[in-house]
């Protein structure tokens, strides 16, 4: 009969890379700025070195997902690499938007390593003024 060793069990588990950027605290990629002006929602996603054709942008409700692949150094063997600070590989970032957007009218542009998105707010998420009606004074009581 063998004794159960929880430490050995933990050491046998596969080691998952928790961060896209090695050697740093778990951080999401790409880094994102988000703001709106009341009519449109703007996203700026920093992704240098990524080919814009390889980026997928999806919107469901008020959830935006950016995914793609950042290529790494080509034709290098592990023995020739002395330092790797620029991470590479697949990425996926999900961001909750402050409101629902009209995804059919969204515009995306990639310029100098920055993905720029402009998404109009959906009509249902825009504030709507509701007028208060005066009570009708011609209400009759049929009991008299």
N, C-alpha and C positions, 0 to 999 in steps of 0.2 A: 504494500500500500504506500502510495506517495503522498507527501504533504503538499497542501495547496500553498503556493507562494504568490501572493498578489503582486509583488514587485516584478517577478519574472513575467507574470501575465501582462503587466503594463509595458514592460520592455519589448514584449513580442508584438505589440500593436504596431501597425504601420504608422510612420511619422508623416503627418500632413503638414504641408507648408501653409502656414496661417496667413501669410502676407504676400501680396504680389511683389512688393519691394523687399528683397532679402535683407536681413540685418536691421530691419526697422519694425516698429510696433505694427500690428495689423492695421493696415490703412487701405482705404478703398481707392480703386483706380478706375477711371480717370478722376482727377480732382475736378470738382464742379462748383461753379458759381450759379446761383439761381435768383432771379428777381422778376418783378412784374410791374407794369405801369397802370394797372386797372383794366386795360383792354387786352394786352398780350403778356405771355409768360416767356422769359428769356433764359436760356441755358448756355453757359460757356463751359465746355469740357476740355481740359488740357490733355492732349494725347499726341505729343511729338513722336515722330517716327512711325506713326500708324498710317497705312494707306487708307484713304477715305473709302475706297471701294470695298474694303474688308470690314467696315463698321456697320453694324445693324442697329437701327433705332426703332424701338417699338413703344407704342403708347396704348395702355388699356385703362380706361377710366381716368384716374388722376395718378397713375403710376407710369413712370418713364424708365425704360431699360436700354442701356447702352452696352453692346457686346462686340467683341472682335478679337483680333490677334495682333500682338506687337512683335515683329520679327526681332530675332537676336543676332549676334555676330555670326557671319557666315564663314564656312570653311575653316573653322578653328577647332583644334582638338583641345581637350581639357588640359593637356600638358602645356599648351602655349598661352593659356589665359592666366594673367597675373592679378587682375582685379576686375570684378564685375559689380558695378553699382547701378547700371541701367538695366532694369529687369525686362524680361521678354516673356512671351507666352500668351495664352488666352486670358481674356478678362471679361467681366460682366459686372455692371454697376446698376443698381436699381435705386431710383430716387422717387420719393413721394412728392408730387406737385401740390401746391397749395389749393388749386382748384382743378376742375375738369377742363380739358382743352379740346378744341376742334381739330382733331388729328388730320382731317382731310385738307385743311388749309395751312398746315405746318410747313415751315421752310427751313432747310438745313444747308449750311455752308461750311466748308473746311478751308481754313486759311492759316498758314504758318503754324501748323501743329495745334490749332484751336478749332474745335467743332462748335459752331454757333447755331443755335436753334431758336426760332421765333415761332411760338405757337399761340394763336388767338384763343382767348377764353371761350368756352362753349356758351351758347345763349342761355342755357339753364343755370350757369354759374355766375352770370352777370347780375348785379343787384337790380331789382325791379321795384319801382315805386307803386304802391297800392293806394288808391284814393279811398278815403272813408266817406261813405254816403250818409247823408242826413236821413234820419228816420222818416218814414212816410207818415204824414199827419192824417191821411185819409183812412187810417186803419179803423175799421168799425168792429164793434162787438156785436155779434149776431144774437147774443142772448137777451138783448133789450128791445 
